[in-house]
Amino acid sequence: MKVKEPIHIRKAEFSDVEEFWNLVQAFATSFVPNRIAFDQTFKSVLHDQSAFILVAATESGLVGYLVAHIHLTFYANGPVLTVDEIMVSEEVRRAGIGTQLMEAAEQAAYKNGARLISLATRRAAEFYKSIGYEESAVYFRKLLEPISSASA
């Protein structure tokens, strides 16, 4: 698909909150997005020094985002950047926007001395392979029930 407007990859700003929310709703597959939780998380992540929220923006609005965190590890002998979420609007997929977001994440990783970039995917393995990533591990998860305030 051809994108009709130039794409700018930049850090997210608080003024992006409404358009970002719309992208999150379109992205969510395992969980139903909750607006109150989203607003709290968005604000917190914007201020988190270990977090990177990047957006793909056109003059018409946001068409994608990436959320990543950098943290220290022993196994990699230093920092690792973990890509937690990457989303591109369906109508502009296959136009290179995901690649641009990942390249910006890689630049952030390099600037922060990361030794590795890691991520999990269910549906986009071929995309990651096409931009130089290799399959390395199996991803496990365990869903946790929220602790109610009465039992805490």
N, C-alpha and C positions, 0 to 999 in steps of 0.2 A: 504494500500500500504506500502511496505517496502522501506525505504530509504537506499541506498547502502553505503552512507558515513556518518560519524558522523556529527551531527548538532551542531553548536555553536551559541548561542544567545549572541549578543553583541550590543553595541551602534554603530549606523551608523557612518561612516567616509566619508569625502568628496570624497575619492577615490572610494566609492561605487556608485557614481552618475550615471554612465551608466547602471549598472545592476539594480539599483533602478528604473531608468526611464523605463526600460523594464517591470518591475513588475507593475509599476503604469499604464502603457498602457494596460496591461492585466487585471487589476483590475477595471478600470474606467467603470462605467455603466451610471451614470447620466450626466456626463460631458465628453467632448472630451479633453484629456490632451493636453496642449499647452507647447511645450518645453521651450520657453522663460520664461513663468510663472513658470514652474516647476523648472528651474534652479535657479530663484530668490528665490522661496519659499524654496527649499531644503537648500540653503545656509543660509537663515534667520532662518529656524527652527533648523538647526544644532547649531546655536549660541544662540538660545532662551533658557534661564535658566529654563523656565517653561515647556519646551517641552522634550519629550522622543521619540527618533526614534531608534527603535530596529530592528535588522536584524537577520534572520535565515540564517546562512552561512554554506556551505560545502566547501571542497577543490575545487570543481568545480565552485562554485559561490553562489550567493544569491538565496534562494528558498522561502523567505517570508520576511514580514516586519510588523511592528506595529508603529503607530504614536499616541501619547497621549499627553495631556497637563494637568498640575495640576494648579488649581486656587482656591482662597479662596471663600467660600460661607457662607451665614448666615444660610440657612436651615439645613446644615449638621454640623454646629458649627465648621467649619474649612475647611481644604483643601479637594477637590474632584479631583480625577483623571478621566478625560474623555478620553476614547479610541475613537479616530476619525477615524482611518483606521486600518484594519488588513487584510493582504492578504497572502495567501500561494499559490504557484504555483500549478496549477491544477494537474499536474502529480505526486505530492507528498502529495496531500490532504489525510486526514484520517491516517496519519502516526504519529500524536502527535505533529506536529510542531506548530499548532495554540495554543495548550495547553501550550507548552513551552513558546511561546511568551506572552500569557496571564499571566502565572506564573511570568515571568520576570517583566511584568507591575505591577502585584500585589506587588512584592518585592519593586519596585520603589515607589509605593504608600505608603507602610508601612514605608519605610525609610524617606519619606517626610511628614509623619504624616497625610496622607489622611484618611478621615473617611468613604469614599465611592468610589467605582469605578462605573462609568456610561458609557453606550454606547447605540447606536442605531443599529438595524439590520433589514434587510428586508428578508434575506434568511437563516440566521444561528441561529435561535432561539434555535433549538434543541442542537446545539453545546454548546451554552452558558449555557443552563439548565444542560447539562451533566457535566459541570465543576463548578457547584454550584451557578450560577447566577439565579436570579428570575425576572420575568416580573414585572415591576413596574409602567410604565407610557405609554402614547401614545406619539409618536414623531410627531411633526408638523414642517413644513418648508414653507418658502416663498422664491421663487427665485427672486433675485433682478437683475435688468438690470444695467450693469456698467454705471457709470456716465462718460459722455464724457468730455474730457478736455475743450471743447469749452463751455460747460454749467457750468463748475465749477467756 
